[in-house]
Amino acid sequence: MEQPIDSESVAWVDRQVAAAIRPQVQHEPDTALGLIRLRRLSGQRRLQSRRRSWAAVIFVALVTLVVALPPARVYAVQCVDACIAGGRFVLEKLRPNEQKLSISHKERRQAPDFELPDSKGTPVQLSAYRGQVVVLNFWATWCNPCRLVIPWFVEFQRAYDAKGFSVIGVSVDEDGWTPVLPYVTKQKINYPIVLGKNDVLQAYGGLESLPTTLIIDRQGRVAATHVGLVSRSVFERDIKAALSEPE
């Protein structure tokens, strides 16, 4: 026989069920706070966009300035050249400093002979330097790497002249002596400078790049060739190696 359920128990159950199934309290959004956050986010995005736009304008202006103004362009090129030279200098320091020329005795060939007048009309003939170590440097006044290495050659001429050494500079400037003479005077170049003719340039391979520098041994043979810019230590290493070879 079933037991009767008292009224208090029924009331308790009703309260628990009502509490469990009562609807959730409706969420009321804070519209004002949302608008404030939206305006703040929009402002940050506009600020970032303006910063990117100004950065782009400044970059374009700097590039235009470097390209348009010759002094700025020359300075930029000189900075790049100096960085390249510095990098190569570090690489050379990391390598063994052996005084060996890049072309062995058996593989050396005679340097093509030429005779070209200097600024005073005095003929400069390569074969007349037989018995000396010669640095034959093809260069131009508008070539920034050439300007970097010429002071080195001036110092080498002064340091090794008594040991049977000479530098010969062959300018390939199309305007002839007009730009070359002032530069020679300004730099106090102490070795012969001549103007290269097309047949001479072709005899030396047409010159792929400037400067192009050849180390010629005492027998008039090409012992090393450097196309483009190399470090001062490389030039001096090759000069000493050629000077140390038996005559």
ABEGO torsion letter per residue (X at the ends): XBBBBBAAAAAAAAAAAAAAABBBBBBBBBAAAAAAAAAAAAAAAAAAAAAAAAAAAAAAAAAAAAAABAAAAAAAAAAAAAAAAAAAAAAAAABBBBBBBABBAAABBBBBBBBBBBAAGBBBBAAAABGBBBBBBBBBAABAAAAAAAAAAAAAAAAAAAAGBBBBBBBABAAEAAAAAAAAAAAGBABBBBBBBAAAAAAAGGEABOBBBBBBBAAGBBABBBBEBBBAAAAAAAAAAAAABBX
